[in-house]
Amino acid sequence: MRRRDVVAMLGGSAAMFPRAPRILIPTFGSAWLAGPSAARAQPAGRVFRIGCLYFAAFDNPVPRQLFGAFRQGLADLGYVEGKSVVFDHRSAEGRVDRFPDLAAELVRLRVDLIVAFSMGATRAARRATTAIPIVSFALGDAVGAGFALSLSRPGGNVTGFSVLAPELAPKALSLLHEAVPKASRIAALWSPGSLSAGMADDMLSRTGAAARSIGVELALILVRAAKELDEGFSEIARQRAQAVLVLPSPLSNTERTRISQLANRHRLPSISWTREFAEAGGLMAYGSDLADAHRRGAGYAIRILKGERPAEMPIEQPSKFELAVNLKTAKALNIAIPDAILARADIVLE
């Protein structure tokens, strides 16, 4: 219901991925994600082609959910798949080293717009083209990463939405410690290479400082792929961590159900950065509404398709953050969530 280091902490992190053979990309028609009819009449004339670039495999519900929100936003504004827009879907299947080839393929297809659903996708798309407009939902530090000259006037072919990971992680750590104040050692689960180097360093530095300020020892656990999650939680157990902070990354989002299950199996209170993590069984979540951002991103796409230049379209930063608490998980872990947290929670799952 709605209501008001391992411990060698936290240096820079750059992921290295082995080369992989080219993957086969499935294509999807309008049946991939069913959606209601347009709220208004569809525009007559040209059918626009939009290239969509994802981190996760298509059998993962996360890209389907986020694309579904984006597509619904288009439909609400009169742009319906198969009538006024068509989509070319490309997935890196969880491997960021596949993004450059996939982005180059979308450029060869001469799509009218590229929609990037992760930082890695944005980076690859920007390197592949300076001519085709790009709408990103994971710009992070857009200026520091070189995507924009400024947030108010990006100046290039990239615009969209920023995720404030450096600010989110310390706040989430504070909330987790408030919920389980006896936890003196907390694991930080991190997928290196997910963010720009500068943004990652900023996030890790701020999180380390926050840990020191509340007297918590932080263990950085690196997990580069889904197949490493079991070993990651085994390492958390070896480090005798008493709770888990799940840092923002495409991996932690797409594997949120498995991460919440592993945390609960190890009887570890956990917090992540999307509401859906708490809905999947994690103890808490703190972050912005990703689905809402993807719906609103459709407006950016339509403005560009109508002729506006992304160079002049401000990059949006989240202004509202949600705190979600799963009381069923709290009960299973024998944790009494403080009234002060429940009073601040936007979503309480019972």
C-alpha positions as CSV (number, residue, x, y, z in Angstrom):
1,M,0.0,0.0,0.0
2,R,1.1,3.5,-0.6
3,R,2.4,5.6,2.3
4,R,3.9,8.7,3.3
5,D,38.8,-4.5,1.2
6,V,36.9,-7.2,-0.4
7,V,37.3,-4.5,2.6
8,A,39.9,-2.7,0.7
9,M,37.4,0.0,0.2
10,L,36.4,1.6,-2.4
11,G,38.9,2.5,-5.1
12,G,38.2,3.0,-8.8
13,S,36.9,0.0,-10.7
14,A,37.1,-0.8,-14.3
15,A,35.7,-4.1,-15.6
16,M,37.4,-6.2,-18.3
17,F,35.3,-8.6,-20.3
18,P,36.5,-11.4,-22.5
19,R,35.7,-11.2,-26.2
20,A,32.7,-13.2,-27.2
21,P,31.3,-14.5,-30.5
22,R,28.6,-12.5,-32.1
23,I,25.2,-13.3,-30.7
24,L,22.0,-14.0,-32.6
25,I,19.5,-11.2,-31.9
26,P,15.8,-12.2,-31.9
27,T,13.3,-9.9,-33.5
28,F,10.0,-9.0,-32.0
29,G,6.8,-7.9,-33.5
30,S,4.0,-6.1,-31.9
31,A,3.1,-9.1,-29.8
32,W,6.4,-8.9,-27.8
33,L,4.7,-6.6,-25.3
34,A,1.0,-6.1,-25.6
35,G,-0.3,-2.6,-24.9
36,P,-3.6,-0.7,-25.0
37,S,-4.7,1.4,-27.9
38,A,-3.5,5.0,-28.3
39,A,-5.3,7.6,-26.3
40,R,-5.4,9.9,-29.3
41,A,-5.4,9.6,-33.1
42,Q,-2.1,8.4,-34.5
43,P,-0.2,10.8,-36.7
44,A,-0.5,10.1,-40.4
45,G,2.4,9.7,-42.8
46,R,5.9,8.5,-42.0
47,V,6.6,5.4,-39.9
48,F,9.6,6.1,-37.7
49,R,12.2,3.4,-36.9
50,I,13.5,3.4,-33.3
51,G,16.5,1.3,-32.3
52,C,16.4,0.0,-28.7
53,L,19.6,-1.1,-27.0
54,Y,19.5,-3.2,-23.8
55,F,21.9,-4.7,-21.3
56,A,19.9,-7.8,-20.4
57,A,18.7,-10.7,-22.4
58,F,15.1,-10.5,-23.7
59,D,14.0,-13.4,-21.5
60,N,14.6,-11.1,-18.5
61,P,11.5,-9.2,-17.3
62,V,13.4,-6.0,-16.7
63,P,13.9,-4.9,-20.4
64,R,10.4,-5.9,-21.2
65,Q,9.1,-3.8,-18.3
66,L,11.1,-0.7,-19.1
67,F,10.5,-1.0,-22.9
68,G,6.8,-1.5,-22.1
69,A,6.7,1.7,-20.1
70,F,8.4,3.6,-23.0
71,R,6.1,2.1,-25.6
72,Q,3.1,2.9,-23.5
73,G,4.3,6.5,-23.3
74,L,4.5,6.6,-27.0
75,A,1.0,5.1,-27.5
76,D,-0.4,7.6,-25.0
77,L,0.9,10.3,-27.2
78,G,-0.5,8.8,-30.4
79,Y,2.5,6.8,-31.7
80,V,1.6,3.2,-32.0
81,E,3.9,0.3,-32.8
82,G,3.4,-1.0,-36.4
83,K,1.4,2.1,-37.4
84,S,3.6,5.2,-36.7
85,V,6.7,3.6,-35.1
86,V,8.6,0.3,-35.5
87,F,11.3,-1.0,-33.2
88,D,14.6,-2.7,-33.8
89,H,15.6,-4.5,-30.5
90,R,19.2,-5.4,-29.7
91,S,20.4,-6.9,-26.5
92,A,23.9,-7.3,-25.2
93,E,22.8,-10.4,-23.3
94,G,24.4,-9.1,-20.1
95,R,27.8,-8.5,-21.8
96,V,28.8,-4.9,-22.2
97,D,31.6,-5.8,-24.7
98,R,28.9,-6.6,-27.2
99,F,27.4,-3.1,-27.2
100,P,29.8,-1.6,-29.8
101,D,28.8,-4.1,-32.5
102,L,25.1,-3.8,-31.7
103,A,25.2,0.0,-31.8
104,A,27.0,-0.1,-35.1
105,E,24.4,-2.4,-36.4
106,L,21.6,0.1,-35.5
107,V,23.5,2.8,-37.2
108,R,23.8,0.7,-40.4
109,L,20.0,0.2,-40.2
110,R,19.6,4.0,-40.4
111,V,17.2,4.1,-37.5
112,D,15.7,7.5,-36.8
113,L,16.4,7.4,-33.1
114,I,18.4,5.2,-30.7
115,V,17.0,4.6,-27.2
116,A,19.7,3.4,-24.8
117,F,18.6,1.6,-21.7
118,S,21.9,1.5,-19.8
119,M,25.1,3.4,-19.4
120,G,27.0,0.9,-21.5
121,A,24.5,1.2,-24.3
122,T,24.6,5.0,-24.2
123,R,28.4,5.0,-24.4
124,A,28.5,2.6,-27.3
125,A,25.7,4.4,-29.2
126,R,27.5,7.8,-28.8
127,R,30.7,6.3,-30.1
128,A,28.9,4.8,-33.0
129,T,27.2,7.9,-34.2
130,T,27.2,11.7,-33.7
131,A,24.4,12.1,-36.2
132,I,21.5,9.9,-35.1
133,P,19.8,11.3,-32.0
134,I,20.1,9.2,-28.8
135,V,17.7,9.2,-25.8
136,S,19.3,7.6,-22.8
137,F,17.7,6.5,-19.5
138,A,21.1,6.0,-17.8
139,L,23.2,9.1,-18.4
140,G,24.7,9.3,-14.9
141,D,27.2,12.1,-14.8
142,A,26.4,13.2,-18.4
143,V,28.9,16.1,-18.4
144,G,31.7,14.2,-16.7
145,A,31.2,11.2,-19.0
146,G,31.4,13.4,-22.1
147,F,27.8,13.0,-23.2
148,A,26.9,16.6,-22.8
149,L,28.4,20.1,-22.4
150,S,25.8,20.9,-19.7
151,L,22.6,19.5,-18.4
152,S,20.5,22.4,-19.5
153,R,22.0,22.4,-23.1
154,P,23.7,19.1,-23.9
155,G,25.1,20.4,-27.2
156,G,25.4,17.0,-28.9
157,N,23.1,14.2,-30.1
158,V,22.4,12.7,-26.6
159,T,19.7,13.7,-24.1
160,G,17.5,11.9,-21.6
161,F,17.6,11.0,-18.0
162,S,20.3,10.9,-15.3
163,V,20.6,8.3,-12.5
164,L,22.1,9.9,-9.4
165,A,24.0,6.9,-8.2
166,P,26.6,8.8,-6.2
167,E,23.8,10.3,-4.1
168,L,21.6,7.2,-3.9
169,A,24.2,4.8,-2.4
170,P,25.2,6.7,0.8
171,K,21.5,7.4,1.6
172,A,20.6,3.8,1.1
173,L,23.5,2.7,3.3
174,S,22.2,5.1,6.0
175,L,18.7,3.7,5.7
176,L,20.0,0.1,6.0
177,H,22.0,0.9,9.1
178,E,19.0,2.6,10.6
179,A,16.9,-0.5,10.0
180,V,19.6,-2.9,11.4
181,P,21.8,-0.7,13.7
182,K,23.6,-3.7,15.1
183,A,25.1,-4.4,11.7
184,S,28.7,-3.3,12.1
185,R,29.9,-4.9,8.8
186,I,28.0,-4.4,5.6
187,A,28.8,-5.8,2.2
188,A,28.5,-3.5,-0.9
189,L,27.6,-5.6,-3.9
190,W,29.1,-3.9,-7.0
191,S,29.2,-4.6,-10.7
192,P,32.3,-2.8,-12.0
193,G,32.2,-1.1,-15.4
194,S,28.5,-0.3,-15.0
195,L,29.1,3.5,-14.7
196,S,31.6,5.9,-16.0
197,A,34.9,5.8,-14.2
198,G,34.4,9.2,-12.7
199,M,30.9,8.5,-11.5
200,A,31.9,5.1,-10.1
201,D,34.8,6.6,-8.2
202,D,32.5,9.3,-6.8
203,M,29.8,6.8,-5.7
204,L,32.3,4.5,-4.0
205,S,34.1,7.4,-2.3
206,R,30.9,8.9,-1.0
207,T,29.7,5.5,0.2
208,G,33.0,4.8,2.0
209,A,32.8,8.2,3.7
210,A,29.2,7.5,4.7
211,A,30.2,4.2,6.2
212,R,33.0,5.7,8.2
213,S,30.7,8.4,9.5
214,I,28.3,5.9,11.0
215,G,31.0,3.6,12.2
216,V,30.3,0.7,9.8
217,E,33.0,-1.4,8.1
218,L,32.2,-1.8,4.4
219,A,33.3,-4.8,2.3
220,L,33.3,-4.3,-1.4
221,I,32.1,-7.5,-3.2
222,L,32.7,-7.4,-7.0
223,V,30.3,-9.3,-9.2
224,R,30.8,-8.9,-13.0
225,A,28.1,-11.3,-14.3
226,A,25.0,-13.1,-13.1
227,K,26.9,-16.4,-12.9
228,E,29.2,-14.9,-10.2
229,L,26.3,-14.0,-7.8
230,D,26.4,-17.3,-5.9
231,E,30.2,-16.9,-5.3
232,G,29.6,-13.3,-4.4
233,F,27.3,-14.2,-1.6
234,S,29.6,-16.9,-0.5
235,E,32.3,-14.3,-0.2
236,I,29.9,-12.1,1.8
237,A,29.4,-14.9,4.2
238,R,33.1,-15.5,4.5
239,Q,33.6,-11.8,5.3
240,R,30.9,-12.2,8.0
241,A,28.9,-9.2,6.7
242,Q,25.6,-8.7,8.5
243,A,23.7,-6.9,5.7
244,V,24.0,-6.1,2.0
245,L,23.9,-2.8,0.2
246,V,23.2,-3.4,-3.5
247,L,24.9,-0.7,-5.6
248,P,23.2,0.7,-8.7
249,S,24.1,-1.2,-11.9
250,P,22.2,-2.8,-14.8
251,L,23.2,-6.2,-13.4
252,S,21.7,-5.5,-10.0
253,N,18.5,-4.4,-11.6
254,T,18.1,-7.2,-14.0
255,E,19.1,-9.8,-11.4
256,R,17.1,-8.2,-8.6
257,T,14.9,-11.3,-7.9
258,R,17.9,-13.6,-7.6
259,I,19.8,-11.1,-5.5
260,S,16.9,-10.7,-3.1
261,Q,16.5,-14.5,-2.8
262,L,20.2,-15.0,-2.1
263,A,20.2,-12.3,0.5
264,N,17.2,-13.8,2.3
265,R,18.7,-17.3,2.0
266,H,21.8,-16.0,3.8
267,R,19.5,-14.2,6.2
268,L,21.0,-10.8,5.2
269,P,19.0,-7.6,5.4
270,S,19.3,-5.9,2.0
271,I,18.6,-2.6,0.3
272,S,18.8,-1.8,-3.4
273,W,17.9,1.1,-5.7
274,T,14.7,0.2,-7.4
275,R,11.2,-0.3,-5.8
276,E,11.0,-3.6,-7.7
277,F,13.8,-5.0,-5.6
278,A,11.6,-4.8,-2.5
279,E,8.7,-6.1,-4.4
280,A,10.9,-9.1,-5.4
281,G,11.6,-9.9,-1.7
282,G,14.4,-7.6,-0.8
283,L,14.1,-5.9,2.6
284,M,14.2,-2.3,1.4
285,A,14.7,-0.1,-1.7
286,Y,15.5,3.5,-2.2
287,G,15.6,5.3,-5.5
288,S,13.6,7.0,-8.3
289,D,10.7,5.5,-10.3
290,L,12.4,4.0,-13.4
291,A,9.1,2.9,-15.1
292,D,7.8,6.5,-14.8
293,A,11.0,7.9,-16.3
294,H,10.7,5.5,-19.2
295,R,7.1,6.5,-19.8
296,R,8.1,10.2,-19.8
297,G,11.0,9.5,-22.0
298,A,8.6,8.9,-24.8
299,G,8.0,12.6,-24.9
300,Y,11.7,13.2,-25.6
301,A,11.5,10.7,-28.4
302,I,8.5,12.3,-30.0
303,R,9.9,15.8,-29.8
304,I,13.1,14.5,-31.6
305,L,11.1,12.7,-34.2
306,K,9.2,15.9,-34.9
307,G,12.4,17.7,-35.5
308,E,13.7,19.1,-32.2
309,R,17.5,18.8,-31.6
310,P,18.7,16.8,-28.6
311,A,21.5,19.3,-28.3
312,E,18.9,21.8,-27.0
313,M,16.8,19.4,-24.9
314,P,17.8,19.5,-21.1
315,I,18.8,16.3,-19.4
316,E,16.4,15.5,-16.6
317,Q,17.5,14.5,-13.2
318,P,15.2,12.7,-10.7
319,S,13.5,15.0,-8.2
320,K,11.5,12.4,-6.3
321,F,12.8,9.3,-4.6
322,E,10.8,6.4,-3.2
323,L,11.5,4.4,-0.1
324,A,9.9,0.9,-0.2
325,V,9.9,-1.5,2.8
326,N,8.9,-5.2,2.7
327,L,7.5,-6.1,6.0
328,K,7.0,-9.8,5.1
329,T,10.8,-10.1,4.5
330,A,11.4,-8.2,7.7
331,K,9.3,-10.7,9.6
332,A,11.1,-13.6,8.0
333,L,14.4,-12.2,9.0
334,N,13.2,-11.3,12.5
335,I,13.8,-7.6,12.0
336,A,11.7,-4.9,13.6
337,I,11.7,-2.0,11.1
338,P,11.8,1.2,13.2
339,D,8.7,3.4,13.2
340,A,10.7,6.3,11.9
341,I,11.5,4.4,8.7
342,L,7.9,3.2,8.2
343,A,6.7,6.8,8.7
344,R,9.0,7.9,5.8
345,A,8.2,5.0,3.6
346,D,6.3,5.6,0.3
347,I,5.6,1.9,-0.2
348,V,5.0,-0.7,2.5
349,L,4.6,-4.3,1.3
350,E,2.8,-6.6,3.8
